[in-house]
């Protein structure tokens, strides 16, 4: 299974490259499997749509961290958004996983 895991260096690219290359990749979590169908890149503090647009805070600190780190960001008081940090540590960039097509739910009791 480890041959399918993306290496940290994959996430050290530009957010636009990572967002594009994540399309079609399989995402696994516990008993769930899906294919990434939609992504969105957020690039630095100059990106007004990024949650890091207003600078470094406790809530946005994850975006300034190491590339390859995934996190869930809660927005509008109702949505949980899966993101992965990209580019260089200290530069606030990430890719939002906007869409996933569920492929399989594995029954762990079988």
Buried (B, 14 or more C-beta within 10 A) or exposed (E): EEEEEEEEEBBBBEBBBBBBBBEEBEBBEEEEBBBBEEBBBBBBBEBEEBBBBEEEEEEBEBBBBEBBBBEEBEEEEEEEBBBBBBBEEEBBBBBBBEEBEEEEEEEEEE
